[in-house]
Amino acid sequence: MTARETIEHTGDLIKGVIKEYAGMVTGDEDLRAEGQADYAGSAAQRSADPTGTPADHCARAGQSTHSQDARADETSA
């Protein structure tokens, strides 16, 4: 993966996280779902890269670190 592709996919990942959180805050399930799709698409593109961040490794395992954190916050409140 080239540096340009890495930057593009990282931007998509960040955009997905922001949309998902915005959807959670506003109660807009469509925006939340769109964010999850953006995040998943970016993670899938980056999964071919053997290196990466912990979030990338979780995404490859079918987990979403930001969704897990949000669920933990909801249950502890």
Secondary structure, 3 states (H helix, E strand, C coil): CCHHHHHHHHHHHHHHHHHHHHHHHHCCHHHHHHHHHHHHHHHHHHCCCCCCCHHHHHHHCCCCHHHHHHHHHHHHC
